[in-house]
Amino acid sequence: MCLTLINPAEMMASTLEEMLKLRTVRGARLFTRLRDERVRCALCERHCVLANSEKGFCRTRINIGGELYTLAYGDISAISANPIEKKPFFHYYPGTKALTFSCYSCNFSCPWCQNWDITRRVPDPLNSNYVDIQRMVEMALSMGCRGLSVSFNEPTLLFEYCLDLFPIARDRGLYLNFVSNGYMSEEALKMLKAAGMDAIKFDVKGDEEAYQGFCGGADVGIVWRNARLAKEMGLHVEIVNLIVPNVNDDEDCIGWIVDEHIRNVGVETPLHFARYFPELTFTEPPTPLGVLEGAREVARKSGVLYPYIGNVRGHRFEDTWCPQCGERLIKRLGFEVVENHLTQGSRCPKCGNGVKIVS
């Protein structure tokens, strides 16, 4: 477990009272107090045990005097109005835009991270970009967004902020979703659902070997457990597997992911195979198109009804096809929906087959 020893004086706050005046420093909602002023964080499944003045693996939570605090409350690192297809969500309010935002850091350490400029930075309460909850909601509405999406870095690190934001946003008619690595605790996922979150996209990085070797020793079983739990709670779920050469592109790994997908979330849950591009410290060439197409074919033959290929603009398998008659139902170009032929009740216009799409 990688913990960081912090001198609270580094943040020019010599007392707890001074520190709590900083807008992005708030009491954490999920932790257990232990002996000798130690605490155990219960936000994600790393369950970091922190002595006084220590930060956890994610670097957004700190123990001060035997209490756990988040340093990232409302500290927004990036914000933009994005098509929901960019997440990607293909069966959730297609063609709409979501106000998408993030904080800093991550509880994984993937060496190919596309948003490393955010995930490798640590929250700085003295130099934060605090966005008030009411302002976030008003921005979404004024920009014509149908909902809010917490993405770019691991959204669970904005847990306390989202618990306060989501009920207000829901009352204003906005949908609410996470784009996540899926490593939150069960209690955190249940609390987010209770606050109004209605959808979550899980990134599945590969098999156990991939998680141990590239994701900071995480346990892939936790991700599948949370995907299954999310489905059981009634959340809309989609799964994405970024296929990275020499990490998770072999037939055994792809077959295992497809089998786990069917076992945990069912054949009607969309499964996206996304193309990797070199980033950060990972220099393997982009995923060959044939590997992506082969993975999709494995999923289709195994019974997955909606297997997709992502990050390949204009590919026919970024479209939605009727699994019963083969009719094209939704045509996409990159992140844009250019045709939607579904009839009322989300049915195929040719055979009448119903498609599970939230709209």
Sine and cosine of phi, psi and omega as CSV:
sin_phi,cos_phi,sin_psi,cos_psi,sin_omega,cos_omega
0.00,0.00,0.81,-0.59,-0.01,-1.00
-1.00,-0.08,0.94,-0.35,0.03,-1.00
-0.92,-0.40,0.46,-0.89,-0.05,-1.00
-0.89,-0.46,0.83,-0.56,0.05,-1.00
-0.99,0.12,0.82,-0.57,-0.07,-1.00
-0.86,-0.51,0.72,-0.69,0.18,-0.98
-1.00,0.00,0.91,-0.42,-0.04,-1.00
-0.81,0.58,-0.38,0.93,0.02,-1.00
-0.91,0.41,-0.34,0.94,0.04,-1.00
-0.87,0.50,-0.43,0.90,0.01,-1.00
-0.99,-0.14,0.29,0.96,0.08,-1.00
0.83,0.56,0.59,0.81,0.03,-1.00
-0.76,-0.65,1.00,-0.07,-0.15,-0.99
-0.98,0.22,-0.26,0.97,0.02,-1.00
-0.76,-0.65,0.37,-0.93,0.03,-1.00
-0.87,0.50,-0.62,0.78,-0.02,-1.00
-0.88,0.48,-0.65,0.76,0.02,-1.00
-0.92,0.39,-0.66,0.75,-0.03,-1.00
-0.90,0.44,-0.63,0.78,-0.05,-1.00
-0.95,0.32,-0.16,0.99,0.08,-1.00
-0.97,0.22,-0.30,0.95,0.04,-1.00
-0.96,0.28,0.75,-0.66,-0.20,-0.98
-0.91,0.40,-0.47,0.88,-0.07,-1.00
-1.00,-0.07,0.08,1.00,0.05,-1.00
-0.98,-0.22,0.91,-0.41,-0.03,-1.00
-0.67,-0.74,0.39,-0.92,0.05,-1.00
-0.90,0.44,0.72,-0.70,0.04,-1.00
-0.95,0.30,0.48,-0.88,-0.08,-1.00
-0.99,-0.11,-0.36,0.93,-0.09,-1.00
-0.80,-0.60,0.98,-0.19,0.10,-0.99
-0.24,-0.97,0.28,-0.96,0.04,-1.00
-0.85,-0.52,0.73,-0.69,0.07,-1.00
-0.98,0.18,0.73,-0.68,0.02,-1.00
-0.90,-0.43,-0.06,-1.00,0.01,-1.00
-0.96,0.28,0.35,-0.94,0.09,-1.00
0.86,0.51,0.62,0.79,0.05,-1.00
0.89,0.47,0.34,0.94,0.11,-0.99
-1.00,0.04,0.39,-0.92,0.06,-1.00
-0.69,-0.72,0.42,-0.91,0.11,-0.99
-0.90,-0.44,0.89,-0.46,0.03,-1.00
-0.95,0.31,0.66,-0.75,0.00,-1.00
-0.87,-0.50,0.35,0.93,-0.01,-1.00
-0.96,0.26,-0.73,0.69,0.03,-1.00
-0.82,-0.58,0.07,-1.00,-0.13,-0.99
-0.99,0.17,0.13,0.99,0.17,-0.99
-0.97,0.24,-0.47,0.89,0.05,-1.00
0.75,0.66,0.79,0.61,-0.02,-1.00
-0.86,0.52,0.73,-0.69,0.12,-0.99
-0.98,-0.20,0.85,-0.52,-0.17,-0.99
-0.87,-0.50,0.76,-0.65,0.19,-0.98
-0.98,0.18,0.17,-0.99,0.02,-1.00
-0.81,0.58,0.74,-0.68,0.03,-1.00
0.97,0.24,0.18,0.98,0.06,-1.00
-0.99,-0.10,0.55,-0.83,0.17,-0.99
-0.98,-0.21,0.41,-0.91,0.04,-1.00
-0.99,0.10,-0.07,-1.00,-0.02,-1.00
-0.82,0.58,-0.62,0.79,-0.07,-1.00
-0.98,0.20,-0.25,0.97,0.04,-1.00
0.92,0.40,0.23,0.97,0.05,-1.00
-0.95,-0.33,-0.06,1.00,-0.05,-1.00
-0.81,-0.59,0.71,-0.70,-0.08,-1.00
-0.72,-0.70,0.62,-0.79,0.09,-1.00
-1.00,-0.02,0.85,-0.52,0.09,-1.00
-0.80,-0.59,0.94,-0.34,0.05,-1.00
0.90,0.45,0.52,0.85,0.03,-1.00
1.00,0.08,0.21,0.98,0.09,-1.00
-0.83,-0.56,0.57,-0.82,-0.02,-1.00
-0.99,-0.17,0.69,-0.72,-0.01,-1.00
-0.76,-0.65,0.54,-0.84,0.20,-0.98
-1.00,-0.02,0.62,-0.78,0.06,-1.00
-0.98,-0.18,0.09,1.00,-0.18,-0.98
-0.86,-0.52,0.28,0.96,-0.07,-1.00
-0.90,0.45,0.94,-0.35,0.05,-1.00
0.93,0.37,0.24,0.97,0.04,-1.00
-1.00,0.07,0.99,-0.11,-0.19,-0.98
-1.00,-0.03,0.88,-0.47,-0.04,-1.00
-1.00,0.05,-0.48,0.87,-0.01,-1.00
-0.44,-0.90,0.53,-0.85,0.03,-1.00
-0.44,-0.90,0.72,-0.69,0.01,-1.00
-0.29,-0.96,0.39,-0.92,0.08,-1.00
-1.00,0.01,0.92,-0.40,-0.09,-1.00
-0.86,-0.51,0.49,-0.87,0.17,-0.99
-0.88,0.48,0.63,-0.78,0.00,-1.00
-0.89,0.45,-0.43,0.90,0.03,-1.00
-0.90,0.43,-0.32,0.95,-0.04,-1.00
-0.95,0.30,-0.30,0.95,-0.13,-0.99
-0.91,0.42,-0.69,0.72,-0.04,1.00
-1.00,-0.09,0.71,-0.71,0.29,-0.96
-0.92,-0.39,0.88,-0.48,0.01,-1.00
-0.96,-0.27,-0.29,0.96,-0.03,-1.00
-0.88,-0.47,0.52,0.85,-0.11,-0.99
-0.59,-0.81,0.97,-0.24,0.00,-1.00
0.75,0.66,0.82,0.57,-0.06,-1.00
-0.85,0.52,0.62,-0.78,0.03,-1.00
0.99,0.12,0.02,1.00,0.00,-1.00
-0.99,-0.13,0.17,-0.98,0.07,-1.00
-0.91,-0.42,0.53,-0.85,0.05,-1.00
-0.84,-0.55,0.70,-0.71,0.16,-0.99
-0.95,0.32,0.90,-0.44,-0.17,-0.99
-0.93,-0.36,0.72,-0.69,-0.08,-1.00
-0.52,-0.85,0.23,-0.97,-0.08,-1.00
-0.46,-0.89,0.17,-0.99,0.19,-0.98
-0.92,-0.40,-0.70,-0.72,-0.02,-1.00
-0.81,-0.58,0.31,-0.95,0.14,-0.99
0.96,0.27,-0.09,-1.00,-0.05,-1.00
-0.29,-0.96,0.34,-0.94,0.12,-0.99
-0.98,-0.20,0.18,0.98,0.18,-0.98
-0.87,-0.49,0.15,-0.99,-0.03,-1.00
-0.69,-0.72,0.67,0.74,-0.07,-1.00
-0.88,0.48,0.80,-0.60,-0.09,-1.00
-0.98,0.22,-0.09,1.00,0.02,-1.00
-0.96,-0.30,0.26,0.96,-0.12,-0.99
-0.82,0.58,0.81,-0.59,-0.01,-1.00
-0.97,0.24,-0.37,0.93,-0.03,-1.00
-0.92,-0.40,0.65,0.76,-0.09,-1.00
-0.88,0.48,-0.45,0.89,0.01,-1.00
-0.91,0.42,-0.36,0.93,0.07,-1.00
-0.99,-0.12,-0.73,0.68,-0.13,-0.99
-0.95,0.30,-0.36,0.93,0.00,-1.00
-1.00,-0.10,0.04,1.00,0.06,-1.00
-0.99,-0.16,0.48,-0.88,-0.04,-1.00
-0.96,-0.29,0.65,-0.76,0.05,-1.00
-0.84,0.54,0.65,-0.76,0.03,-1.00
-0.83,-0.56,0.99,-0.13,-0.07,-1.00
-0.85,0.53,-0.41,0.91,0.02,-1.00
-0.97,0.23,-0.34,0.94,-0.04,-1.00
-0.73,-0.68,0.78,0.62,-0.08,-1.00
-1.00,0.02,0.30,-0.96,0.15,-0.99
-0.92,-0.39,0.97,0.22,-0.10,-1.00
-0.97,0.25,0.76,-0.65,0.05,-1.00
-0.88,-0.48,0.88,-0.47,0.01,-1.00
-0.89,0.45,0.54,-0.84,-0.05,-1.00
-0.86,0.52,-0.72,0.69,0.00,-1.00
-0.89,0.46,-0.61,0.79,0.02,-1.00
-0.91,0.42,-0.63,0.78,0.02,-1.00
-0.87,0.49,-0.71,0.71,0.00,-1.00
-0.90,0.43,-0.71,0.71,-0.03,-1.00
-0.91,0.42,-0.59,0.81,0.05,-1.00
-0.88,0.47,-0.71,0.71,-0.01,-1.00
-0.86,0.51,-0.72,0.70,-0.03,-1.00
-0.92,0.38,-0.67,0.74,-0.04,-1.00
-0.93,0.36,-0.41,0.91,0.00,-1.00
-1.00,-0.06,0.13,0.99,0.05,-1.00
0.96,0.27,0.38,0.92,0.00,-1.00
-0.99,0.12,0.58,-0.82,0.04,-1.00
-1.00,0.06,-0.27,0.96,-0.04,-1.00
-0.26,-0.97,-0.11,-0.99,0.04,-1.00
-0.89,-0.45,0.65,-0.76,0.04,-1.00
-0.75,-0.66,0.82,-0.58,0.01,-1.00
-0.99,-0.16,0.89,-0.45,-0.23,-0.97
-0.46,-0.89,-0.34,-0.94,0.03,-1.00
0.95,0.32,-0.80,0.61,0.21,-0.98
-0.85,-0.53,-0.11,-0.99,-0.03,-1.00
-0.92,0.38,0.90,-0.43,-0.11,-0.99
-0.93,0.38,-0.37,0.93,-0.02,-1.00
-0.88,0.48,-0.37,0.93,0.00,-1.00
-0.94,0.33,-0.23,0.97,0.12,-0.99
-0.98,-0.17,0.47,0.88,-0.15,-0.99
-0.80,0.60,-0.84,0.55,-0.06,-1.00
-0.89,0.46,-0.63,0.78,0.04,-1.00
-0.89,0.46,-0.70,0.72,-0.01,-1.00
-0.92,0.38,-0.59,0.81,0.04,-1.00
-0.87,0.49,-0.55,0.84,0.03,-1.00
-0.99,0.11,-0.57,0.82,-0.06,-1.00
-0.97,0.24,-0.70,0.72,-0.20,-0.98
-0.87,0.49,-0.70,0.71,0.00,-1.00
-0.88,0.48,-0.61,0.79,0.01,-1.00
-0.93,0.36,-0.69,0.72,0.02,-1.00
-0.91,0.42,-0.63,0.78,0.01,-1.00
-0.90,0.45,-0.64,0.77,0.02,-1.00
-0.90,0.43,-0.38,0.93,0.04,-1.00
-1.00,-0.05,0.12,0.99,0.10,-0.99
1.00,0.03,0.26,0.97,-0.02,-1.00
-1.00,-0.02,0.63,-0.78,0.16,-0.99
-0.98,0.18,0.31,-0.95,-0.18,-0.98
-0.61,-0.79,0.82,-0.57,-0.02,-1.00
-0.55,-0.83,0.32,-0.95,0.08,-1.00
-0.91,-0.41,0.57,-0.82,0.20,-0.98
-0.90,-0.43,0.98,-0.21,-0.36,-0.93
-0.75,-0.66,0.39,-0.92,0.18,-0.98
-0.99,0.15,-0.11,0.99,0.15,-0.99
0.98,0.21,0.37,0.93,-0.10,-0.99
-0.98,-0.22,0.27,0.96,0.05,-1.00
-0.94,0.33,0.33,-0.94,0.07,-1.00
-0.95,0.31,0.32,-0.95,0.04,-1.00
-0.87,0.50,-0.65,0.76,-0.01,-1.00
-0.89,0.45,-0.64,0.77,0.02,-1.00
-0.89,0.45,-0.68,0.73,0.00,-1.00
-0.89,0.45,-0.67,0.75,0.01,-1.00
-0.91,0.42,-0.61,0.79,0.01,-1.00
-0.93,0.36,-0.58,0.81,0.06,-1.00
-0.92,0.40,-0.66,0.75,0.06,-1.00
-0.87,0.49,-0.70,0.72,0.00,-1.00
-0.90,0.44,-0.49,0.87,0.00,-1.00
-0.98,0.20,-0.23,0.97,0.07,-1.00
0.81,-0.59,-0.09,1.00,0.03,-1.00
-0.87,0.49,0.74,-0.67,-0.07,-1.00
-0.88,-0.48,-0.04,1.00,0.01,-1.00
-0.42,-0.91,0.44,-0.90,0.06,-1.00
-0.49,-0.87,0.70,-0.72,0.11,-0.99
-0.96,-0.27,0.79,-0.62,-0.01,-1.00
-0.97,-0.24,0.77,-0.64,0.16,-0.99
-1.00,0.02,0.89,-0.46,0.09,-1.00
-0.98,-0.20,0.90,-0.43,-0.16,-0.99
-0.99,0.16,-0.32,0.95,-0.07,-1.00
0.49,-0.87,-0.45,-0.89,0.03,-1.00
-1.00,-0.02,-0.13,-0.99,-0.06,-1.00
-0.86,0.51,-0.61,0.79,0.00,-1.00
-0.89,0.46,-0.65,0.76,0.02,-1.00
-0.90,0.43,-0.67,0.74,-0.01,-1.00
-0.92,0.38,-0.66,0.75,-0.01,-1.00
-0.93,0.36,-0.60,0.80,-0.09,-1.00
-1.00,0.07,-0.43,0.90,-0.16,-0.99
-0.78,-0.62,-0.20,0.98,-0.11,-0.99
-0.89,-0.46,0.50,0.87,0.06,-1.00
0.95,0.32,0.50,0.87,0.09,-1.00
0.97,0.25,0.41,0.91,-0.01,-1.00
-0.96,0.28,0.24,-0.97,-0.04,-1.00
-0.94,-0.33,0.92,-0.40,-0.04,-1.00
-0.89,0.46,-0.43,0.91,0.02,-1.00
-0.87,0.50,-0.52,0.85,0.03,-1.00
-0.90,0.43,-0.64,0.76,-0.02,-1.00
-0.90,0.45,-0.74,0.68,0.02,-1.00
-0.91,0.41,-0.61,0.79,0.06,-1.00
-0.85,0.52,-0.71,0.70,-0.03,-1.00
-0.94,0.34,-0.57,0.82,0.07,-1.00
-0.89,0.46,-0.69,0.73,0.02,-1.00
-0.90,0.43,-0.69,0.73,0.00,-1.00
-0.89,0.45,-0.67,0.74,0.01,-1.00
-0.87,0.50,-0.68,0.73,0.05,-1.00
-0.89,0.46,-0.69,0.72,-0.02,-1.00
-0.89,0.45,-0.51,0.86,0.00,-1.00
-0.99,0.12,-0.07,1.00,0.03,-1.00
1.00,-0.03,0.17,0.99,0.08,-1.00
-0.96,0.27,0.54,-0.84,0.17,-0.99
-0.97,0.25,0.75,-0.66,-0.09,-1.00
-0.81,-0.59,0.68,-0.73,0.22,-0.98
-0.73,-0.68,0.51,-0.86,-0.06,-1.00
-0.90,-0.44,0.69,-0.73,0.06,-1.00
-0.82,-0.57,0.73,-0.69,0.12,-0.99
-0.86,-0.50,0.95,-0.31,0.11,-0.99
-0.97,0.24,0.91,-0.41,-0.05,-1.00
-1.00,0.05,0.93,-0.37,-0.07,-1.00
-0.96,-0.30,0.83,-0.56,0.00,-1.00
-0.82,0.57,0.69,-0.72,0.03,-1.00
0.90,0.43,0.31,0.95,0.11,-0.99
-0.83,-0.56,-0.81,0.58,-0.09,-1.00
-0.60,-0.80,0.44,0.90,-0.09,-1.00
-0.99,-0.15,0.04,1.00,-0.01,-1.00
-0.99,0.16,0.37,-0.93,-0.10,-1.00
-0.87,0.49,-0.62,0.79,-0.02,-1.00
-0.90,0.44,-0.69,0.73,-0.02,-1.00
-0.91,0.40,-0.71,0.71,0.00,-1.00
-0.89,0.46,-0.69,0.72,0.03,-1.00
-0.89,0.47,-0.63,0.78,0.02,-1.00
-0.90,0.43,-0.68,0.73,0.02,-1.00
-0.88,0.48,-0.70,0.72,0.02,-1.00
-0.88,0.47,-0.70,0.72,0.00,-1.00
-0.89,0.46,-0.70,0.72,0.01,-1.00
-0.92,0.40,-0.60,0.80,0.05,-1.00
-0.86,0.51,-0.76,0.65,-0.02,-1.00
-0.90,0.43,-0.67,0.74,-0.06,-1.00
-0.92,0.38,-0.60,0.80,-0.13,-0.99
-0.99,-0.11,-0.59,0.81,-0.09,-1.00
-0.81,-0.59,-0.12,0.99,0.14,-0.99
1.00,0.00,0.29,-0.96,-0.13,-0.99
-0.95,0.31,-0.36,0.93,-0.03,-1.00
-0.99,0.11,-0.20,0.98,0.03,-1.00
-0.97,0.25,0.81,-0.58,0.01,-1.00
-0.86,0.51,0.65,-0.76,0.05,-1.00
-0.82,-0.58,0.89,-0.46,-0.06,-1.00
-0.96,-0.27,0.79,-0.61,0.16,-0.99
-0.97,-0.22,0.92,-0.39,-0.13,-0.99
-0.97,-0.25,0.56,-0.83,0.01,-1.00
-0.99,0.15,0.75,-0.66,0.07,-1.00
-1.00,0.08,0.55,-0.83,0.17,-0.99
-0.78,-0.63,0.55,-0.83,-0.05,-1.00
-0.83,0.56,0.66,-0.75,0.00,-1.00
-0.31,-0.95,0.38,-0.92,0.04,-1.00
0.81,0.58,-0.88,-0.48,-0.04,-1.00
-0.98,-0.19,0.03,1.00,-0.06,-1.00
-0.99,-0.17,0.84,-0.54,-0.16,-0.99
-0.90,-0.44,0.19,0.98,0.08,-1.00
-0.85,0.52,0.55,-0.84,0.03,-1.00
-0.91,0.41,0.28,-0.96,0.00,-1.00
-0.83,0.56,0.46,-0.89,0.00,-1.00
-0.85,0.53,0.81,-0.59,0.07,-1.00
-0.86,0.51,0.64,-0.77,-0.02,-1.00
-0.86,0.52,-0.60,0.80,-0.01,-1.00
-0.88,0.47,-0.56,0.83,0.03,-1.00
-0.92,0.40,-0.68,0.73,0.02,-1.00
-0.89,0.46,-0.72,0.69,-0.01,-1.00
-0.91,0.41,-0.59,0.81,0.05,-1.00
-0.91,0.41,-0.64,0.76,0.02,-1.00
-0.90,0.44,-0.69,0.73,0.03,-1.00
-0.88,0.48,-0.64,0.77,-0.01,-1.00
-0.92,0.39,-0.61,0.79,0.08,-1.00
-0.87,0.50,-0.70,0.71,0.00,-1.00
-0.89,0.45,-0.70,0.72,-0.02,-1.00
-0.89,0.47,-0.73,0.69,-0.01,-1.00
-0.92,0.40,-0.42,0.91,0.01,-1.00
-0.99,0.14,-0.17,0.99,0.07,-1.00
0.92,-0.40,-0.06,1.00,0.04,-1.00
-0.91,0.43,0.81,-0.59,-0.12,-0.99
-0.98,0.18,-0.47,0.88,-0.08,-1.00
-0.74,-0.67,0.95,0.32,0.08,-1.00
-1.00,0.02,0.69,-0.73,-0.08,-1.00
-0.80,-0.60,0.34,-0.94,0.18,-0.98
-0.91,-0.41,0.74,-0.67,-0.04,-1.00
-0.85,-0.53,0.31,-0.95,-0.02,-1.00
0.91,0.41,0.42,0.91,0.09,-1.00
-0.76,-0.64,1.00,0.04,-0.12,-0.99
-0.85,0.53,0.79,-0.62,0.05,-1.00
1.00,0.05,-0.02,1.00,0.00,-1.00
-0.94,0.35,0.62,-0.78,-0.07,-1.00
-0.91,0.42,-0.36,0.93,-0.02,-1.00
-1.00,-0.08,0.26,0.97,0.30,-0.96
-1.00,-0.03,-0.04,1.00,0.08,-1.00
-1.00,0.01,0.33,-0.94,0.08,-1.00
-0.99,-0.14,0.81,-0.59,-0.02,-1.00
-0.90,-0.44,0.59,-0.81,0.06,-1.00
-0.91,0.41,0.84,-0.55,-0.01,-1.00
-0.95,0.30,-0.20,0.98,-0.03,-1.00
-1.00,-0.06,-0.70,0.71,-0.08,-1.00
-0.87,-0.50,-0.14,0.99,0.05,-1.00
1.00,0.08,0.14,0.99,0.02,-1.00
-0.95,0.32,0.63,-0.77,0.10,-1.00
-0.97,0.26,0.83,-0.56,-0.06,-1.00
-0.99,-0.17,-0.70,0.72,0.03,-1.00
-0.73,-0.68,0.82,-0.58,0.05,-1.00
-0.98,-0.22,0.75,-0.66,-0.01,-1.00
-0.85,-0.53,0.46,-0.89,0.17,-0.99
-0.77,-0.64,0.98,-0.19,-0.14,-0.99
0.91,0.41,-0.87,-0.50,-0.03,-1.00
-0.98,-0.18,0.17,0.98,-0.07,-1.00
-0.96,-0.30,0.73,-0.69,0.15,-0.99
-1.00,0.08,0.89,-0.45,-0.03,-1.00
-0.98,-0.21,-0.36,0.93,0.07,-1.00
-0.55,-0.84,0.67,-0.74,0.09,-1.00
-0.69,-0.72,0.95,-0.31,-0.10,-1.00
-0.98,-0.18,0.07,1.00,0.00,-1.00
-0.89,0.46,0.67,-0.74,0.04,-1.00
-1.00,0.02,0.00,-1.00,0.00,-1.00
-0.84,0.55,0.70,-0.72,-0.06,-1.00
0.99,0.10,0.25,0.97,0.02,-1.00
0.82,0.58,0.84,0.54,0.00,-1.00
-0.89,-0.46,0.47,-0.89,0.06,-1.00
-0.92,0.39,0.76,-0.65,-0.02,-1.00
-0.94,0.35,-0.29,0.96,-0.05,-1.00
-1.00,-0.04,-0.76,0.65,-0.09,-1.00
-0.92,-0.39,-0.16,0.99,0.02,-1.00
0.99,0.14,0.09,1.00,0.01,-1.00
-0.88,0.47,0.72,-0.70,0.03,-1.00
-0.99,0.16,0.64,-0.77,0.00,-1.00
-0.87,-0.49,0.75,-0.66,0.01,-1.00
-0.98,0.22,0.99,-0.10,0.04,-1.00
-0.74,-0.67,0.78,-0.63,0.05,-1.00
-0.99,0.12,0.82,-0.58,-0.01,-1.00
-0.51,-0.86,0.00,0.00,0.00,0.00
